[in-house]
Amino acid sequence: MSLQSILGNFALILFVLTIVTGVIWFLDTFIFAKQRRQNADKALAEYDARRSKLTAEGIRLEENTRHELEANLLKQPVWVEYSGSFFPVIALVFFLRSFLFEPFKIPSGSMLPTLFIGDLILVNKFTYGIRLPVINKKIISINDPRRGDVMVFKYPVDPSVDYIKRVIGVPGDKIVYKNKRLSVNGKDVSYTSMPDFRDNLDYLKHYKEDLTGLSHSILINEQRPAFVEPYDFKGKELCAYEIDGFSCTVPAGRYFMMGDNRDNSQDSRFWGFVPDENIVGKAFFIWMNFGDIERIGSFH
């Protein structure tokens, strides 16, 4: 693992910080604090003996001197104090981010008109099962991804990069995309025309697409061809590419993903299937967009 990938893996950084600060907190609570107490008791006993001697000789000392001495002897080193203070905060963030919800920022327009550039979204980390943080290994299965889900996953070509697309095909599905229309397992997907969508200077065809009985919006650029030129990927032999589209059979343990902005999305059409071990979670809520706060809310 390169230094760049380590620095880019926030979960790994959080994990390391949690372990380091946790170890320091544990050692201080159960070892260092007791040692400071023992050393302080010894020093205070010597102080009390010296003070008694001075008092007997008629020399009086300030009453608060002993308290200041005790406080200084019991004071934590700065690095221990900060570690102990940060540990519960870092541990809580690590737990929430690893097992419950993780925030992401939408970097591109591949999921327009569902998600806009700059949308800050929340991803449910437990919908598809409980996974060990950092290594992303599933230990408890809960639900499987369904067609139509908006899912965050590790990009198969470079797992250090997170991608977000819509689930189009689940294991065993036969996906056909011809002339920019989908069919799944021999059944044509229904489309409902909507007013054109403006993306910068382009006007794109806007449709409601119904994969599962719950429709979502997609965009089509009629000026671009349906033909795609795929990479070499595992399972490519399960796909057939033609001038007007392609067909793929989704293998076991893998998923076929597409962006809602169909002609402006690098997705499974190009780089293949997403393995189950690459799944991060299900995107479900926009919690902020600093350019348009009206974007806040749930989506599907």
N, C-alpha and C positions, 0 to 999 in steps of 0.2 A: 504494500500500500504506500503510495507516494505521499510526500508531505502535503502537497496541494489537496489531495483527496481527504487526508486526515483533517486538515483545517476546514475543508468544506463539509465535513460530517459533524454537524452540530450535536447530534445524538451522542456521538463518541466523545466529544468535548464535554458535554454535560455529564456523561457517565464517569469520565475520569475525574472531573471536579467533585462529583458526589462522593466517589470513593476516597479521594485525597482528603477532602474536608471532613468526611465521616470518620476516617481513621484518626485524624488529629483530634476531633471532638471526643472520640472514644478513649484515646490514650490520655487526654487531659482529664476527662471525667473520672476515670477509674485508676489512673496511675499518677500523672503529673500533679493533679490537685492534692492528692494524698501526700505526695512528697513535699509539696510546698507547705502543707499544713504541719507536717512533722518538723521541717526545717524552721518554720515560723515558731512552733511551740518551743523548740530548743533555744532559738534566739531570744524569745520573750522570757523564758526562764532565766537566761543569763542577764537580760535587761532588768528583770525584777530583783534579782540578787544584787546587782550593782546599785540599783535604785535604793534598796533597803539599806545598803552600806552607806550610801551618800546621805540618806535621810538621818541615819544614826549620827552622822558627822555634822548634821545641821544644814545640809545643802538640800534645797527643795527643787524639784523638776516640774515642768509644766504637765498638767494632767493629760493633755491631748497628745503628748509625745508618743506614748505607748500605742495609742490607736493609729497614729500615722505610720509607725513602724510596722504594726501588724498588717495594715492595708498594703503597704509597699511590699512586704514579704509574700503576701498572698496574691498579689496582682499577676494576672496572666501576661505572658509575653504578647506583644502586639500581633504577631502572626498567628498565635493560638487563639487570641480573642476574636480576630476577624474570621478565622476558619470556623470557629464555633458559632459565630453569628450567621454566617452565610450558609452553613450546612443545611439547616431545615428548609431554607428558601430554595436552594439548589435542588435538594432532594424532592421537594414538592413539585417543582417545575419539571424535573426529570420524570417523575411518576405520571403527572397529568399528560405530558407530551408523549410519553412512551405507550401508555395504556388507555388513555381516554380520548383526548382531542389534541390535534396538532395544527398550528396555523400555517398557511401557505399564501404566497402572493402570485397572482396570475401574471406571467411575464409576456404573453403573446396573445394574438387574436385568433388562435386556432379553435377556441371554443365559443366564439361569437355565434349567435347573439345571447347565448346562455351566460357566459362569463366574459367580462371586459378586462382589458389590460389595466392593471392596478387594483383589481378586486382583491381584497384580503379575505380569505375563506377559512373555514374550519373543516377539518377532516376527522370523521369518526374512526378511531383506531381499533375499536373492538367489534364493530359490526361483522367483519369477516373472520373474527377469531382473535385470540390473544397471542401475540408474538413477543418473543424475547427482544428487548431493545438492542440496537447496534447490529446484531447478526440477523435480525428480522426472521427468526425461525418460529413457525407456528407451533404452539404447544397445546392450545385448546381450540377446536373448531366450533364455530357458532353458526354462521350463515355463509353461503356461497354467493359470489357476485351474480347479479341478475342482469339480463338485457335491459338497457336503458339507464343503468346506474352510472353516475359520474364518479370515476375512480382515479385516485392518485397511485402511482406505481413507480418503481425504479425502471428507468429507461433500459431496455435489454441490451442496447449497444454500449451504454456507459452507465452502469448501476449507481454511480455517484451523483447522477442527475435525476431529479424527480420530474415526471410527466403527469399530465392530467388529460384524460380523454373519456369518451363514453363507451361503455361495454355494448358491443354490437352482437358478438357471438360468444357463447359459453361452450364448454367441452361437448363435442359431438355434433354441434351445429354445422349445417352447410350454408355458407354465406355466399350470395351472388350479388354482385354490384355491376349492373349493366346500364349504360346510358344514364348514369348517376341516379339510378333507382335501385333500392335494396329489395332482396327477397331472402327470407330465412326459412330453411327447411322446406323449400318449395312454395312458401306462402308469400305473396307480394305484400310488402309493407305499404300501408296507406299514407297518402300525402294530402294535405289541405293547403291551398294557396293562401298566402298572407301578403299584405302590402310590401313592396320592395324595401330592402334594408340598405341604408347608405353607410358605406364604410370608406371614409376619406372621400375620394373622388369617384368611387365605384358604386353602382347600384346593383345589389345582388338579389337574386330571387330568394324569397323567404317562404319556407314551408313549415307546417306542423307535421312532424313525422311520428307515427304511432307504432312503437315496437312491442309494447306490452299492455296496451290499454290505457297507458298514461303517456300522453303526447308530449313532445319537446320540440323546440325550434331548431331548424337547420338553415344554412345558407348555401346557395349554389351560384357559382360564377359560370354562366353559360358561354363565356368567351374562352374558357379553358377546356382542354380535351379531357375525356374520361380515362384515357390511357395513363398508366403509371409505370415507372421503371423501378422495379424492386431491387433491394440489396440482396446479397446472399444471406440467408438466415436459416436457423434450424426449423425444419418442417416445411421448407419452401416447396418440396415435392408434393405437398398436399394442396397446393394452389395452382391455378391455371390463369395466365394473364393473356388478354386479348386486346385488340385495338379499342374496343368499346367498354372495357372493364375487366373484371376478374371474377374468379370463384375460389373459395377456400373451404376446406373442412377443418374445423377446429379440433386439435388433438386433445387427449386427456390432460388435465392439469394446466391447461393454457386458455387464454382469452384473446378475442379479437377486438381491438379498440379502434375507434375513429373519432376525429374531432367534429364538432357540429358545423364548423366553417369548412365544409367538405373540400373545397378547392384551395384551401390555404392551411393545410394541416399535414404534418409528417406523422403518420400513424402506422397501424398494422399493415396497411396496404404496401408500405415501403419496407419496413424493418421487421415485420413478422409478429408472432404471437407473444403475449405477455405471460410468463410462467407464474404460477401461484405464489412462489417464494418471493416474487418481486412486488407483490401487492403491499401498499402502505395503508390504504383505508378508503372510505367512502366520503366524498365531498358533499356537504349538505347545506352550508349556510355562509352567506356573505356578511361578515361582521363589520366591514368598513371599506369604503373607497373614498380617499381623501379628495378626489376630483368630483365626486357625485355621491353625497351621503344618501340619496334616495335609492341607491343600489342595495342598501342594507336589507337583508331578509333571506328567506330560504329559497331554494331553486330545485329543479329536477331536470 
